[in-house]
Amino acid sequence: MCYLPPNKISDASVVMNIYYSLNGKNPFNCSFNGTGLIVTQDPSVGKCIYQV
């Protein structure tokens, strides 16, 4: 899995995305106590492709 920049925010984003994807992609699966955000723009950077 590839994501940039490598930091705790990116780590959390990847974990939240996996959880969201595995649980039906419902808005309520992305709340994470107010820290989650559904985005519509691809967060990939260069050759680092974000898994959808």
ChimeraX attribute file (.defattr): number of C-alpha atoms within 10 A of each C-alpha:
attribute: neighborCount
match mode: 1-to-1
recipient: residues
	/A:1	7
	/A:2	14
	/A:3	18
	/A:4	15
	/A:5	11
	/A:6	9
	/A:7	10
	/A:8	9
	/A:9	10
	/A:10	14
	/A:11	13
	/A:12	13
	/A:13	16
	/A:14	18
	/A:15	11
	/A:16	19
	/A:17	20
	/A:18	14
	/A:19	14
	/A:20	19
	/A:21	14
	/A:22	10
	/A:23	12
	/A:24	10
	/A:25	14
	/A:26	11
	/A:27	11
	/A:28	11
	/A:29	16
	/A:30	19
	/A:31	14
	/A:32	10
	/A:33	6
	/A:34	7
	/A:35	10
	/A:36	17
	/A:37	13
	/A:38	12
	/A:39	7
	/A:40	6
	/A:41	6
	/A:42	10
	/A:43	14
	/A:44	13
	/A:45	12
	/A:46	7
	/A:47	8
	/A:48	13
	/A:49	14
	/A:50	15
	/A:51	13
	/A:52	9
